[in-house]
């Protein structure tokens, strides 16, 4: 698994240590007269924290679609030449972390597909739970031959949706989408486009965030509000759960593909960790929610100490709240190397034994002799926190009290977050005091589920807490029809490839969207 490369570096203290991996980021813009590829680039830049494995942009000039995508960070994938080649007035973009299908170039998005009237390019944030059912549906509608990108090695649920959007010869893409969207189960925020129209859709439970913004000469849709801010778009509203919007020269049209009374299940982990702190979700500032989680953590798990320090960066707001509520001074006891991005150079065992620290290092003069409260957002395997406690003790800390601003993670997520396997989750094998002892901490305290939910200011009935509670709001299929690598299993009923993409023109600046540059 590739190391994280966003600004929140706490889970990359140890090279190759796998923390909770994010959902993807999606962005779409319809803006005649604007440089839509560059707008999309900056929008994806603001969403880089949601996925660091690959990035891609598709544009349309009204006649044809151009696509450029590759493995790596947004800043690594695109340069001025590539962006200048992506001409048009419509664009969509995607930055990926893989939750269905491996981390390969073939699985990078946007995905492409042929339709009755032209071409569709699609980006997806989330994870579908009825992928196996959709495989059957593709085979039922179009025969057993693999279509489009499925024929070229794409093993994602996104490619299945793209194949289904081919539709019937007498259907518009809009009409086909209104038939396909009700068949999808799980978490999905989709942005897609054809030659003339930008589309966006959000699943009926609203698991992942999706927002609508207004430019002076157009419209923007994005996973989070900072992506609107960075391109100068004003926030209009959230795309509603179960809503499908289309934007073209006639304006914005909204359709419902699911009833309004479907129960909501917004991901509580967006408030804990996934979203940027400057994001607003369901009217609640994520930063304010995290500060409040820290306050409640201090009330639930007080301790006599000299200094509260965060694990940068995602532990910082909760640490501020803990310090405010407890009256214990807040300090920066750990410094990070802000310029370490993704590295493919893995340290040898010899280097590892030297205690190689790519991301974090203690400020010895700050922590020496102090009783510390160390605030982090979550514990998955515990390896990161164990190394951190050892580092702080070696630097002279008198006591180390670990406080976590989410409850123990005990269950896998099937809606777009990739945790470690259930067997690897430390909270499944040990009681809390045993976890604390395993970490080498003087004490350990997790916020309660009630405290976490209260901090979001959302009704519990409208939040998904499955990774903490094991209560899944969207029904799951049998275990043999679930899994990240489901479409890489040969026994699934998709036959030999059929090239359905011969009519799609390769993008200049990217060699081809269908062949690795």
KAFEN-V508162 format. One record per pair of residues at least 24 apart in sequence whose ideal C-beta (glycine too) atoms are under 7 Angstrom apart, sorted by the first residue. I is the first residue (numbers start at 0). J is the second residue. If there is no record, write none. Layout:
<<I | J> <I | J>>
This chain:
<<1 | 52> <1 | 102> <1 | 341> <2 | 341> <2 | 342> <3 | 51> <4 | 51> <4 | 72> <4 | 340> <4 | 341> <5 | 47> <5 | 48> <5 | 51> <6 | 48> <6 | 312> <7 | 48> <7 | 312> <7 | 313> <8 | 311> <8 | 312> <8 | 335> <8 | 358> <8 | 359> <9 | 310> <9 | 311> <9 | 313> <9 | 314> <9 | 375> <9 | 383> <10 | 383> <11 | 357> <11 | 358> <12 | 358> <12 | 359> <12 | 383> <12 | 386> <12 | 387> <13 | 382> <13 | 383> <13 | 386> <14 | 345> <14 | 346> <14 | 355> <14 | 357> <15 | 345> <16 | 382> <16 | 383> <17 | 419> <18 | 379> <18 | 383> <19 | 272> <19 | 377> <19 | 379> <19 | 416> <19 | 418> <20 | 96> <20 | 416> <20 | 417> <21 | 48> <21 | 49> <21 | 50> <21 | 96> <21 | 273> <21 | 416> <22 | 49> <22 | 96> <22 | 124> <22 | 125> <22 | 207> <22 | 273> <22 | 415> <22 | 416> <23 | 49> <23 | 50> <23 | 93> <23 | 94> <23 | 95> <23 | 96> <23 | 123> <23 | 124> <24 | 49> <24 | 50> <24 | 93> <24 | 94> <24 | 124> <24 | 222> <25 | 93> <25 | 122> <25 | 124> <25 | 188> <25 | 190> <25 | 222> <26 | 91> <26 | 92> <26 | 190> <26 | 221> <26 | 226> <27 | 91> <27 | 190> <27 | 192> <27 | 197> <27 | 199> <27 | 219> <27 | 220> <28 | 90> <28 | 217> <28 | 219> <29 | 88> <29 | 89> <29 | 197> <29 | 217> <29 | 218> <29 | 246> <29 | 247> <30 | 88> <30 | 214> <30 | 216> <30 | 217> <31 | 88> <31 | 216> <31 | 217> <32 | 216> <33 | 216> <33 | 217> <35 | 87> <35 | 88> <35 | 89> <35 | 90> <36 | 82> <36 | 85> <36 | 90> <37 | 82> <38 | 90> <38 | 230> <39 | 90> <39 | 92> <40 | 73> <40 | 77> <40 | 82> <41 | 229> <41 | 230> <42 | 92> <42 | 221> <42 | 226> <42 | 229> <42 | 230> <43 | 73> <43 | 92> <43 | 94> <44 | 73> <44 | 229> <45 | 225> <45 | 226> <45 | 229> <46 | 94> <46 | 221> <46 | 222> <46 | 223> <46 | 226> <47 | 72> <47 | 73> <47 | 94> <48 | 275> <49 | 94> <49 | 96> <49 | 222> <50 | 94> <50 | 95> <50 | 96> <51 | 96> <51 | 341> <52 | 95> <52 | 96> <52 | 97> <52 | 102> <53 | 95> <53 | 107> <54 | 93> <54 | 94> <55 | 92> <55 | 93> <55 | 107> <55 | 108> <55 | 109> <56 | 85> <56 | 90> <56 | 92> <57 | 90> <57 | 91> <57 | 109> <57 | 120> <57 | 192> <58 | 85> <58 | 86> <58 | 87> <58 | 89> <58 | 90> <59 | 87> <59 | 89> <59 | 192> <59 | 194> <60 | 86> <60 | 87> <60 | 88> <61 | 88> <61 | 194> <61 | 195> <62 | 194> <63 | 194> <63 | 504> <64 | 118> <64 | 120> <64 | 194> <65 | 506> <66 | 109> <66 | 111> <66 | 120> <66 | 506> <66 | 509> <66 | 512> <67 | 506> <67 | 508> <67 | 509> <67 | 512> <68 | 107> <68 | 108> <68 | 109> <68 | 512> <69 | 104> <69 | 107> <69 | 516> <70 | 104> <70 | 107> <72 | 340> <72 | 341> <80 | 508> <81 | 508> <81 | 509> <84 | 506> <84 | 507> <84 | 508> <85 | 508> <89 | 192> <89 | 197> <91 | 120> <91 | 122> <91 | 190> <91 | 191> <91 | 192> <92 | 122> <93 | 122> <96 | 417> <98 | 126> <98 | 415> <98 | 417> <98 | 483> <99 | 126> <99 | 130> <99 | 155> <99 | 156> <99 | 483> <99 | 485> <100 | 154> <100 | 155> <100 | 486> <101 | 154> <101 | 484> <101 | 487> <104 | 515> <105 | 151> <105 | 152> <105 | 153> <106 | 153> <106 | 154> <106 | 155> <108 | 157> <110 | 148> <110 | 153> <110 | 157> <110 | 158> <110 | 161> <111 | 147> <111 | 148> <111 | 500> <111 | 503> <111 | 512> <112 | 147> <112 | 148> <112 | 161> <112 | 162> <112 | 164> <112 | 165> <113 | 147> <113 | 165> <113 | 499> <113 | 500> <113 | 502> <113 | 503> <114 | 164> <114 | 165> <114 | 166> <114 | 172> <114 | 193> <115 | 166> <115 | 167> <115 | 168> <115 | 170> <116 | 171> <116 | 172> <116 | 193> <117 | 193> <117 | 194> <118 | 193> <118 | 194> <118 | 503> <119 | 161> <119 | 164> <119 | 172> <119 | 191> <119 | 193> <120 | 191> <120 | 192> <121 | 157> <121 | 160> <121 | 161> <121 | 189> <121 | 191> <122 | 190> <123 | 157> <123 | 160> <123 | 187> <123 | 189> <124 | 188> <124 | 207> <124 | 222> <124 | 415> <125 | 185> <125 | 186> <125 | 187> <125 | 188> <125 | 202> <125 | 206> <125 | 207> <125 | 414> <125 | 415> <126 | 156> <126 | 185> <126 | 186> <126 | 413> <126 | 414> <126 | 415> <127 | 156> <127 | 183> <127 | 184> <127 | 185> <127 | 187> <128 | 184> <128 | 185> <128 | 413> <128 | 473> <128 | 475> <128 | 476> <128 | 481> <129 | 184> <129 | 185> <129 | 476> <130 | 156> <130 | 159> <130 | 485> <130 | 486> <131 | 476> <131 | 480> <131 | 485> <133 | 159> <133 | 163> <134 | 159> <134 | 491> <134 | 492> <134 | 493> <135 | 492> <136 | 163> <136 | 182> <137 | 162> <137 | 163> <138 | 492> <138 | 493> <143 | 492> <143 | 493> <143 | 494> <144 | 494> <144 | 495> <144 | 496> <144 | 497> <145 | 493> <145 | 494> <145 | 496> <145 | 497> <146 | 497> <146 | 499> <147 | 499> <147 | 500> <149 | 493> <150 | 496> <150 | 497> <150 | 498> <150 | 499> <151 | 513> <154 | 486> <154 | 487> <155 | 486> <173 | 245> <176 | 243> <177 | 243> <177 | 254> <177 | 256> <180 | 243> <180 | 256> <181 | 256> <181 | 257> <184 | 473> <185 | 413> <185 | 414> <185 | 473> <186 | 414> <186 | 415> <188 | 222> <190 | 220> <195 | 247> <196 | 245> <196 | 246> <196 | 247> <197 | 246> <198 | 244> <198 | 245> <199 | 238> <199 | 244> <200 | 243> <201 | 238> <201 | 239> <201 | 240> <201 | 242> <202 | 240> <203 | 240> <203 | 241> <203 | 257> <203 | 261> <204 | 240> <204 | 261> <204 | 262> <204 | 263> <204 | 264> <204 | 472> <204 | 473> <205 | 240> <205 | 263> <205 | 265> <206 | 264> <206 | 265> <206 | 266> <206 | 414> <206 | 415> <206 | 463> <207 | 266> <207 | 415> <208 | 269> <208 | 274> <208 | 280> <209 | 237> <209 | 238> <210 | 234> <210 | 237> <210 | 238> <211 | 235> <211 | 236> <211 | 238> <218 | 246> <218 | 251> <223 | 274> <223 | 275> <223 | 278> <224 | 278> <224 | 279> <225 | 275> <225 | 277> <225 | 278> <262 | 460> <262 | 472> <263 | 461> <264 | 462> <264 | 463> <264 | 472> <264 | 473> <265 | 457> <265 | 461> <265 | 462> <265 | 463> <266 | 414> <266 | 463> <267 | 451> <267 | 452> <267 | 455> <267 | 462> <267 | 463> <267 | 464> <268 | 416> <268 | 466> <270 | 455> <271 | 376> <271 | 377> <271 | 404> <271 | 405> <271 | 451> <272 | 313> <272 | 376> <272 | 377> <276 | 316> <281 | 457> <283 | 455> <283 | 456> <283 | 457> <286 | 316> <288 | 454> <288 | 455> <289 | 316> <289 | 317> <289 | 404> <290 | 316> <290 | 317> <290 | 319> <290 | 320> <291 | 320> <291 | 454> <292 | 317> <292 | 320> <292 | 404> <292 | 446> <292 | 451> <292 | 454> <293 | 317> <293 | 318> <293 | 319> <293 | 320> <293 | 321> <293 | 374> <293 | 404> <294 | 320> <294 | 323> <294 | 324> <295 | 446> <295 | 450> <295 | 453> <295 | 454> <296 | 321> <296 | 402> <296 | 404> <296 | 444> <296 | 446> <297 | 321> <297 | 324> <297 | 325> <298 | 324> <299 | 444> <299 | 446> <299 | 447> <299 | 450> <300 | 402> <300 | 444> <301 | 325> <302 | 372> <302 | 400> <302 | 442> <303 | 370> <304 | 370> <304 | 371> <304 | 372> <304 | 398> <304 | 400> <305 | 369> <305 | 370> <306 | 330> <306 | 332> <306 | 369> <306 | 371> <307 | 372> <307 | 374> <308 | 332> <308 | 333> <308 | 371> <308 | 373> <309 | 374> <310 | 373> <310 | 374> <310 | 375> <310 | 387> <311 | 335> <313 | 376> <314 | 374> <314 | 375> <314 | 376> <317 | 374> <317 | 376> <317 | 404> <318 | 374> <321 | 372> <321 | 374> <321 | 402> <327 | 372> <330 | 365> <331 | 362> <331 | 365> <332 | 361> <332 | 362> <332 | 365> <332 | 366> <332 | 371> <333 | 359> <333 | 361> <333 | 362> <334 | 360> <334 | 362> <335 | 359> <361 | 390> <361 | 391> <361 | 394> <363 | 394> <363 | 395> <366 | 391> <366 | 394> <366 | 395> <366 | 396> <367 | 394> <367 | 395> <368 | 395> <368 | 397> <369 | 396> <369 | 397> <370 | 397> <370 | 398> <371 | 396> <371 | 398> <371 | 399> <371 | 400> <372 | 400> <372 | 402> <373 | 399> <373 | 400> <373 | 401> <373 | 402> <374 | 402> <374 | 404> <375 | 401> <375 | 403> <376 | 404> <376 | 405> <377 | 403> <377 | 405> <377 | 408> <378 | 403> <378 | 408> <378 | 425> <379 | 408> <379 | 418> <379 | 419> <379 | 424> <380 | 419> <380 | 423> <380 | 425> <381 | 425> <381 | 434> <381 | 437> <381 | 438> <384 | 438> <385 | 437> <385 | 438> <385 | 439> <388 | 438> <388 | 439> <388 | 440> <389 | 439> <398 | 441> <399 | 440> <399 | 441> <400 | 440> <400 | 441> <400 | 442> <401 | 435> <401 | 438> <401 | 440> <401 | 443> <402 | 444> <403 | 445> <403 | 446> <404 | 446> <405 | 446> <405 | 451> <406 | 445> <406 | 446> <406 | 447> <406 | 448> <406 | 451> <406 | 467> <407 | 445> <407 | 467> <408 | 466> <408 | 467> <409 | 467> <409 | 469> <410 | 465> <410 | 466> <410 | 469> <412 | 465> <412 | 466> <413 | 475> <413 | 481> <414 | 463> <414 | 473> <418 | 466>>
